[in-house]
Amino acid sequence: MEENRFKYRCWHTYGKQIRPSIPGMIYDNRPGDCLKWLADGEDIIAIMQCTGSFDKVGEEIYEGDIIQSKSKMVLLHNNKETGNFKIESYEVRWEQEKSRWGRWDGCKFELLSGLQQEYLSKWYSVIGNIYENPELLR
């Protein structure tokens, strides 16, 4: 039997915690098909797939994570830095229609998987996830 090459983690509603994936659980092995709700007794489990990307402290980015970008503000007419930063938070999602990972800000979807790892490593941090910290998106 071929080993599962995808990484997952699970949100358990009964215990209100993120856990590694459940041994023996069957997955579809396709991105975007991993965020499913499964009943496990009284527990409801959301399965989240790893995107294969890492944030600026080396933390793996998973579906359902809330990532934050911090960008330097520059003046358009001379490209000089203002000393201010623009900070934005996004939910990591799979865009089924275009088969790609992306960031969702509540009204628009933007490509995540096309960003080079050095860009993610420089500007993005995982600050929580949609299950434990939904308020971080407000």
BELLIN-V20019 format. One record per residue. N is the residue number from 0. RES is the residue in one letter. SS is DSSP state (h for helix, s for strand, l for the rest). PHI is phi in degrees with one decimal (* if undefined). NEAR is the number of other C-alpha atoms within 12 Angstrom. Layout:
n=N res=RES ss=SS phi=PHI near=NEAR
n=N res=RES ss=SS phi=PHI near=NEAR
//
This chain:
n=0 res=M ss=l phi=* near=3
n=1 res=E ss=l phi=-73.0 near=6
n=2 res=E ss=l phi=-72.7 near=10
n=3 res=N ss=l phi=-67.0 near=17
n=4 res=R ss=l phi=-91.2 near=15
n=5 res=F ss=l phi=-95.4 near=24
n=6 res=K ss=l phi=-108.3 near=27
n=7 res=Y ss=s phi=-135.3 near=38
n=8 res=R ss=s phi=-142.3 near=32
n=9 res=C ss=s phi=-129.9 near=38
n=10 res=W ss=s phi=-104.5 near=35
n=11 res=H ss=s phi=-105.1 near=28
n=12 res=T ss=l phi=-71.8 near=22
n=13 res=Y ss=l phi=-66.4 near=16
n=14 res=G ss=l phi=-89.4 near=16
n=15 res=K ss=l phi=51.5 near=16
n=16 res=Q ss=s phi=-152.8 near=20
n=17 res=I ss=s phi=-87.0 near=28
n=18 res=R ss=s phi=-135.2 near=18
n=19 res=P ss=s phi=-61.5 near=20
n=20 res=S ss=l phi=-62.1 near=25
n=21 res=I ss=l phi=-84.5 near=21
n=22 res=P ss=l phi=-58.0 near=13
n=23 res=G ss=l phi=85.0 near=8
n=24 res=M ss=l phi=-71.4 near=20
n=25 res=I ss=l phi=-96.3 near=18
n=26 res=Y ss=l phi=-117.5 near=27
n=27 res=D ss=l phi=-80.1 near=17
n=28 res=N ss=l phi=61.8 near=21
n=29 res=R ss=l phi=-131.4 near=22
n=30 res=P ss=l phi=-56.0 near=32
n=31 res=G ss=l phi=86.3 near=30
n=32 res=D ss=l phi=-94.5 near=23
n=33 res=C ss=l phi=-91.9 near=32
n=34 res=L ss=l phi=-85.0 near=30
n=35 res=K ss=l phi=-126.1 near=25
n=36 res=W ss=s phi=-100.5 near=18
n=37 res=L ss=s phi=-123.7 near=22
n=38 res=A ss=s phi=-91.1 near=16
n=39 res=D ss=s phi=-135.2 near=17
n=40 res=G ss=l phi=68.0 near=10
n=41 res=E ss=l phi=-83.6 near=11
n=42 res=D ss=s phi=-88.6 near=17
n=43 res=I ss=s phi=-110.4 near=20
n=44 res=I ss=s phi=-119.8 near=31
n=45 res=A ss=s phi=-101.4 near=33
n=46 res=I ss=s phi=-100.3 near=37
n=47 res=M ss=s phi=-120.4 near=41
n=48 res=Q ss=s phi=-93.3 near=37
n=49 res=C ss=s phi=-72.2 near=33
n=50 res=T ss=s phi=-81.2 near=35
n=51 res=G ss=s phi=89.6 near=26
n=52 res=S ss=s phi=-107.9 near=33
n=53 res=F ss=s phi=-128.6 near=28
n=54 res=D ss=l phi=-86.2 near=31
n=55 res=K ss=l phi=-72.5 near=23
n=56 res=V ss=l phi=-106.8 near=17
n=57 res=G ss=l phi=85.6 near=18
n=58 res=E ss=l phi=-79.7 near=21
n=59 res=E ss=s phi=-66.8 near=31
n=60 res=I ss=s phi=-99.6 near=41
n=61 res=Y ss=s phi=-113.0 near=44
n=62 res=E ss=l phi=-55.0 near=44
n=63 res=G ss=l phi=90.1 near=41
n=64 res=D ss=s phi=-70.0 near=44
n=65 res=I ss=s phi=-106.9 near=36
n=66 res=I ss=s phi=-110.2 near=41
n=67 res=Q ss=s phi=-123.2 near=31
n=68 res=S ss=s phi=-108.3 near=27
n=69 res=K ss=s phi=-127.5 near=23
n=70 res=S ss=s phi=-117.5 near=21
n=71 res=K ss=s phi=-72.8 near=18
n=72 res=M ss=s phi=-89.7 near=16
n=73 res=V ss=s phi=-128.2 near=15
n=74 res=L ss=l phi=-77.4 near=12
n=75 res=L ss=l phi=-67.5 near=9
n=76 res=H ss=l phi=-74.0 near=8
n=77 res=N ss=l phi=-135.0 near=9
n=78 res=N ss=l phi=62.5 near=10
n=79 res=K ss=l phi=-87.2 near=12
n=80 res=E ss=s phi=-69.8 near=15
n=81 res=T ss=s phi=-89.6 near=15
n=82 res=G ss=s phi=91.5 near=11
n=83 res=N ss=s phi=-99.4 near=13
n=84 res=F ss=s phi=-127.0 near=14
n=85 res=K ss=s phi=-106.2 near=16
n=86 res=I ss=s phi=-115.9 near=18
n=87 res=E ss=s phi=-133.9 near=25
n=88 res=S ss=s phi=-116.4 near=31
n=89 res=Y ss=s phi=-139.2 near=38
n=90 res=E ss=s phi=-94.8 near=41
n=91 res=V ss=s phi=-84.1 near=43
n=92 res=R ss=s phi=-137.4 near=40
n=93 res=W ss=s phi=-100.9 near=32
n=94 res=E ss=s phi=-94.8 near=23
n=95 res=Q ss=h phi=-59.9 near=16
n=96 res=E ss=h phi=-59.6 near=12
n=97 res=K ss=h phi=-112.5 near=15
n=98 res=S ss=l phi=50.5 near=17
n=99 res=R ss=s phi=-155.1 near=24
n=100 res=W ss=s phi=-80.5 near=32
n=101 res=G ss=s phi=-156.0 near=34
n=102 res=R ss=s phi=-114.0 near=36
n=103 res=W ss=s phi=-117.0 near=27
n=104 res=D ss=l phi=-103.9 near=22
n=105 res=G ss=l phi=103.1 near=18
n=106 res=C ss=l phi=-139.4 near=10
n=107 res=K ss=l phi=-146.0 near=14
n=108 res=F ss=s phi=-106.9 near=21
n=109 res=E ss=s phi=-128.2 near=22
n=110 res=L ss=s phi=-57.7 near=23
n=111 res=L ss=l phi=-113.9 near=33
n=112 res=S ss=l phi=-66.4 near=28
n=113 res=G ss=l phi=-81.0 near=18
n=114 res=L ss=l phi=-70.3 near=23
n=115 res=Q ss=l phi=-70.1 near=17
n=116 res=Q ss=h phi=-56.8 near=21
n=117 res=E ss=h phi=-65.5 near=16
n=118 res=Y ss=h phi=-70.9 near=20
n=119 res=L ss=h phi=-60.1 near=31
n=120 res=S ss=h phi=-67.1 near=24
n=121 res=K ss=h phi=-91.9 near=20
n=122 res=W ss=h phi=-115.1 near=27
n=123 res=Y ss=s phi=-113.2 near=35
n=124 res=S ss=s phi=-132.2 near=33
n=125 res=V ss=s phi=-79.6 near=34
n=126 res=I ss=s phi=-112.3 near=30
n=127 res=G ss=s phi=164.4 near=27
n=128 res=N ss=s phi=-145.3 near=32
n=129 res=I ss=l phi=-68.5 near=29
n=130 res=Y ss=l phi=-91.3 near=26
n=131 res=E ss=l phi=-90.6 near=21
n=132 res=N ss=l phi=-136.1 near=21
n=133 res=P ss=h phi=-61.6 near=19
n=134 res=E ss=h phi=-65.1 near=15
n=135 res=L ss=h phi=-69.6 near=23
n=136 res=L ss=h phi=-92.5 near=27
n=137 res=R ss=l phi=-87.3 near=13
//
